[in-house]
Amino acid sequence: MFNEFINIILRSLKLDKTLYRENRNFGELGIYFALIIMMLDGFAGAIAANSVIKTNILLSGLTAILSWLIWALLIFVIGAKIFPEKDTNTNFKKILIGVGYAHAPGLLRFFGFIPDLVVPLIFITQFWIFASLIIATREILNFKSNIKSLGIVLIAFLIIAIVSATFIMSKIGAFPSP
């Protein structure tokens, strides 16, 4: 079981598109593997962020799980319901697992305790996760085009970014009072 988990992480790091095609990776253990990857990704992100600003590691783990659910929901709605292709036939659980696997590059942020590596590490792993999400989206939704997968992931990212920015701005009082 542990070897299977490590294999999934390594295949995600290698951007192996067959990871998302093999049904055995989406079995009963798949959701738990994805959950563990997302929690570890949150913890690793907190470790990297702590080099710059104090961050609550537990809160980062919970935030990672929430963002996992939001990413998967947006990719499911946009890719499988609004812009599906004729061969698109998937369920939310498979997308949820795929999004979790796609975040495996974020585990490299555990090396963020090295101050000179923090900023490049965060940028590199974020782009790596983005590339992995595009591959996962293409394979799970049976898209023929990387451009369409990129579009789905980009739309989901923009929605998340706008909602997050609006939420943060409202909390710091950046909006004028009526």
C-alpha positions, 0 to 999 in steps of 0.5 A: 500500500505504501509503495502504491502511494509513493508510486502515485506521487512519483508518477504525478511528479513525472507528469505521467498522463497514464496515472490518470487513465488507470482505473486502479488509481481511482479505487477505494484507496485513491480518495485517501491517497489524494487526501494525504497528498493534499494535507501534506501539500498544505503542511509543506506550503506552511513550512515554505511560507514560514520562512517569509511570514508566520503561518499556522501549519494546521490551518494550512492543512485545512485550507489545502483540503478546502481548496482541493474541494473547490478546485475539483468542484470547479473543474467538474462543473466547468469541464464535465457539465458546461464544456464537456466533449462527447467522450466526457464521462466521469464523476466528481470523485474521480476528478477529486482524486485526480486534483489531489494527485496533481498536487504532489509537486507541492510536497517539494515545498518541504524543502522551503526551510532553506531561505534561499530556495523559498521563492523559487521553490514556491513558483516552480512547484505552483507551475508544476501543479498547474501543469499536472492539473492540466494533464489530469483534467485532459485525461480524466475528462477525455479531452482531445486538446491540451488547450481546452484543458488549460482553459478549464484549469485557467477559468477555475484558477481565475474564479478562485483568485477573484473570490479569494482576493475579494474575500481578503480585501473585504476582511482588511477593509479595502472596500469603501463603506456604503 
